[in-house]
């Protein structure tokens, strides 16, 4: 990265003194926490308002744009049985009406400013983001602070968005073979932990949400002390923090008690096998091995194992299944990047007439070989290079940088740890991969979903 101009000329303490001058309300007073080196030329700065809002700033003048992310520490893991899908419902509700802006005003103002806005919800977090020309930053700050505290939750708004989410579930899960299979996998791989239910929620729960449910959820989770704001791009740091202070400083730290910690998942001792009959042209296998959390020291080695097995047309399992043995049309794998231990997912899309038992035997053989021999020097070097290239691509824009920072801050408790993960990949050895594969990719630790063709 090219060298950048300093985001603020002077010590951070001077910046904080200027911002706090004349500010009496504790919630609106800034604290400077620390600087973090971000790559070779940029600096990530960590600030905190008195109400608990964490703000991470990354001044990068490579393009006249700015990205504004708000990451809430709330996802489907913070729900309870009977009320699943609330976190995802709020992703929709937050684009509705506030006490200061009627329905549709948010989208109109964003479009007028040349900004793009979207959101995402998963197991551990909900993220709202805007990418915009740099001059739009004051507007972004105002609108995000407004919907953090002034969302209108009445019967018409809740009813309308419930119907949208119900239709989304029908399309992506109920009428989608892969969506139904994934739901079955997690529901059976987990017995106690809330990762067992889908982020979109069970249909019965979606239909049953009340305004009271929504207000309680909003009071509990949508508060400055449960959020991190990331500002990345070409902006004046002092002016940006001043706007944040103005619009967020009057908000209370939190409005309800913190939710309980999710129940730990008990150890699995034997493979669990389930079948799903569906209108699919060919049979499929979906496997989920219990895997460590995103921050676990074993995870980088498993990520490299996944690339060796599934990473592109030169990967071991693509060559074995799709070219040499011709038992599958395609294969793919991924590791869930969760706060708590998740799953190493593997998909095998069988060719017409091929037996799932033969495919499973091939898979077990290849996993055993990787656990015994490890990746070759060439495979290891290629995989690390691929991961590094993917990482660099993800950091090309202000939005990409803000997304990475927000994710690492929320899931790994350190937004500056982005480059630590890259260093961890570079330090993985063949022995690390062997050990991790032998430890986690065992049949007794997996749940298998067999997707069988429905008789016509």
Residue pairs with C-beta under 8 A, 6 or more apart in sequence:
1 39
1 40
1 41
1 42
1 62
2 41
2 62
3 41
4 41
4 42
4 59
4 60
4 61
4 62
5 59
5 61
6 59
7 43
7 45
7 57
7 59
7 237
8 15
8 237
8 238
12 32
12 35
12 45
13 32
15 32
15 237
15 238
15 241
16 30
16 31
16 32
16 47
18 238
19 30
19 238
19 241
19 242
19 245
20 29
20 30
23 29
23 245
23 249
25 50
25 249
25 250
26 50
27 49
27 50
27 51
27 224
27 249
27 250
27 251
27 252
27 253
28 49
28 50
28 51
28 245
28 248
28 249
28 250
29 49
29 50
29 249
30 47
30 48
30 49
30 50
30 241
30 245
31 47
31 48
31 49
31 50
32 45
32 46
32 47
33 46
33 47
33 48
34 45
34 46
35 43
35 44
35 45
35 46
36 43
36 44
36 45
36 46
36 415
36 416
37 43
37 44
37 416
38 44
38 58
38 401
38 416
38 418
38 419
39 395
39 419
42 58
42 59
42 60
43 58
43 59
44 56
44 57
44 58
44 405
44 415
44 416
45 56
45 57
45 58
45 237
46 54
46 55
46 56
46 415
47 54
47 55
47 56
47 57
47 241
48 54
48 55
49 55
49 224
49 244
49 245
49 248
49 249
50 249
50 253
51 223
51 224
51 225
51 248
51 249
51 251
51 252
51 253
52 223
52 224
52 225
52 226
52 253
52 254
53 224
53 225
53 227
53 228
53 229
53 244
53 248
53 251
54 227
54 228
54 229
54 409
55 228
55 229
55 230
55 231
55 241
55 244
56 228
56 229
56 230
56 231
56 405
56 406
56 409
56 415
57 230
57 231
57 232
57 237
57 240
57 241
58 230
58 231
58 232
58 233
58 401
58 402
58 405
59 233
59 234
59 235
59 237
60 232
60 233
60 234
60 398
60 401
61 234
62 234
63 233
63 234
63 397
63 398
64 133
64 134
64 234
65 131
65 132
65 133
65 134
65 233
65 234
65 397
65 398
66 131
66 132
66 133
66 134
66 136
66 137
66 140
66 231
66 232
66 233
66 234
66 235
66 398
67 129
67 130
67 131
67 132
67 230
67 231
67 232
67 233
67 397
67 398
67 399
67 401
67 402
67 403
68 129
68 130
68 132
68 137
68 140
68 141
68 144
68 229
68 230
68 231
68 402
69 127
69 128
69 129
69 229
69 230
69 231
69 232
69 402
69 403
69 405
69 406
70 127
70 128
70 129
70 144
70 148
70 227
70 228
70 229
70 230
71 125
71 126
71 127
71 227
71 228
71 229
71 230
71 406
71 407
71 409
71 410
72 125
72 126
72 127
72 128
72 221
72 222
72 226
72 227
73 124
73 125
73 221
73 226
73 227
73 228
73 410
74 87
74 125
74 126
74 221
74 222
74 226
75 87
75 121
75 122
75 123
75 124
75 125
75 126
75 199
76 84
76 85
76 87
76 88
76 121
76 122
76 123
76 194
76 195
76 197
76 198
76 199
76 201
77 123
77 124
77 193
77 194
77 195
77 262
77 339
77 340
78 87
78 194
78 221
78 259
79 85
79 86
79 87
79 194
79 197
79 201
80 194
81 197
82 205
82 208
83 205
83 209
83 213
84 197
84 198
84 201
84 202
84 205
85 165
85 198
85 199
85 200
85 201
85 202
85 205
85 206
85 209
86 201
86 209
86 213
86 214
86 217
87 121
87 126
87 199
87 217
87 221
88 121
88 165
88 199
88 200
88 201
89 161
89 162
89 165
89 201
89 206
89 209
89 214
90 121
90 126
90 214
90 217
90 218
90 221
90 222
91 119
91 120
91 121
91 126
91 128
92 161
92 164
92 165
93 151
93 153
93 157
93 158
93 161
93 214
94 119
94 128
94 147
94 151
95 106
95 107
95 119
96 103
96 151
96 152
96 157
96 160
96 161
97 103
97 151
97 152
97 157
98 106
98 146
98 147
98 150
98 151
98 152
99 150
99 152
100 146
100 150
101 109
101 143
101 146
103 157
106 117
106 143
106 147
107 117
109 139
109 143
110 116
110 117
110 130
110 132
110 143
113 132
113 133
113 136
113 139
114 132
114 133
114 136
115 130
115 131
115 132
115 133
115 136
115 139
115 140
116 130
116 131
116 132
117 128
117 129
117 130
118 128
118 129
119 126
119 127
119 128
119 129
120 126
120 127
121 127
121 199
122 199
123 194
123 195
123 199
123 336
123 338
123 339
123 342
124 338
124 339
124 410
124 411
125 407
125 410
125 411
127 403
127 406
127 407
127 410
128 144
129 399
129 402
129 403
129 406
130 136
130 140
130 144
131 397
131 398
131 399
132 139
132 140
134 233
134 234
134 235
137 231
137 235
137 240
137 243
138 239
138 243
141 240
141 243
141 244
141 247
141 248
142 243
142 247
144 229
145 244
145 247
145 248
145 251
146 247
148 222
148 223
148 224
148 227
148 248
148 251
149 222
149 251
151 218
151 222
153 211
153 214
153 215
153 218
154 211
155 211
158 209
158 210
158 211
158 214
162 206
162 207
162 209
165 200
165 201
165 206
166 203
166 206
166 207
168 200
169 200
169 201
169 203
169 206
172 179
172 200
173 179
173 180
173 183
173 198
173 200
174 180
174 203
177 276
177 278
177 279
177 280
177 284
177 451
178 286
178 347
180 276
180 278
181 276
181 278
181 284
181 286
181 449
181 451
182 198
182 286
182 345
183 198
184 274
184 276
184 449
185 286
185 288
185 343
185 345
185 447
185 449
186 195
186 196
186 197
186 198
186 288
186 343
187 196
187 197
188 272
188 274
188 447
188 449
189 196
189 268
189 272
189 288
189 290
189 343
189 447
190 196
190 265
191 265
191 266
192 263
192 264
192 265
192 266
193 262
193 263
193 264
193 265
193 340
194 262
194 263
195 265
195 338
195 340
195 342
200 206
216 256
219 255
219 256
220 255
220 256
220 257
220 258
220 259
221 259
223 251
223 252
223 253
223 254
223 255
224 248
224 251
224 252
224 253
224 254
225 253
225 254
226 254
228 406
228 409
228 410
228 415
229 244
230 402
230 405
230 406
230 409
230 415
231 240
231 402
232 398
232 399
232 401
232 402
232 405
233 398
233 402
234 398
262 340
265 290
265 340
265 341
268 290
268 444
268 445
268 447
269 444
270 444
271 443
271 444
271 446
271 447
271 448
272 446
272 447
272 448
273 447
273 448
273 450
274 447
274 448
274 449
274 450
275 449
275 450
275 451
275 452
276 449
276 450
276 451
276 452
277 452
277 453
277 454
278 451
278 452
278 453
278 454
279 453
279 454
280 451
280 453
280 454
281 352
281 453
282 329
282 349
282 350
282 351
282 352
282 453
283 350
283 354
283 356
283 450
283 451
283 452
283 453
284 347
284 348
284 349
284 350
284 450
284 451
285 346
285 347
285 348
285 350
285 356
285 359
285 360
285 448
285 449
285 450
285 451
286 345
286 346
286 347
286 448
286 449
286 451
287 345
287 346
287 347
287 348
287 363
287 446
287 447
287 448
287 449
288 343
288 344
288 345
288 346
288 446
288 447
288 449
289 343
289 344
289 346
289 440
289 441
289 442
289 445
289 446
290 341
290 343
290 344
290 440
290 445
290 446
291 299
291 302
291 335
291 336
291 341
291 342
291 343
291 344
291 440
292 298
292 299
292 302
292 341
292 440
293 299
293 338
293 339
293 340
293 341
293 342
294 337
294 338
294 339
294 411
294 412
295 339
295 411
295 412
295 413
296 341
298 435
298 436
298 439
298 440
299 335
300 421
300 424
300 425
300 427
300 428
300 432
301 428
301 432
301 433
301 435
301 436
302 335
302 344
302 436
302 437
302 440
303 335
303 387
303 425
304 375
304 380
304 383
304 384
304 387
304 425
304 428
304 433
305 370
305 375
305 433
305 436
305 437
305 441
306 333
306 334
306 335
306 344
307 315
307 383
307 386
307 387
308 315
308 316
308 370
308 375
308 379
308 380
308 383
308 433
309 315
309 316
309 317
309 333
309 366
309 367
309 370
310 317
310 318
310 331
310 332
310 333
310 334
310 346
311 383
311 386
312 318
312 386
313 319
314 382
316 366
316 370
317 331
317 333
317 363
317 366
318 330
318 331
320 362
320 366
321 327
321 328
321 331
321 348
321 359
321 362
322 328
322 329
322 330
322 331
325 362
326 351
327 350
327 351
327 354
327 358
327 359
327 362
328 348
328 349
328 350
328 351
328 354
328 359
329 349
329 350
329 351
330 347
330 349
331 346
331 347
331 348
331 349
332 346
332 347
333 344
333 345
333 346
333 347
334 344
334 345
335 342
335 343
335 344
335 345
336 342
336 343
336 344
336 345
337 407
337 411
338 411
339 411
343 447
344 440
344 441
346 363
348 356
348 359
348 363
350 356
350 359
356 450
360 448
364 443
367 437
367 441
370 433
370 434
370 437
371 434
371 437
371 438
371 441
372 434
373 434
374 430
374 431
374 433
374 434
375 383
375 430
375 433
376 430
377 430
380 428
380 429
380 430
380 433
384 425
384 426
384 428
387 422
387 425
388 422
388 425
388 426
391 421
391 422
393 400
394 400
394 403
394 404
395 401
395 404
395 418
404 418
405 415
405 416
405 418
406 415
408 414
408 415
408 416
408 417
408 418
408 421
409 415
414 420
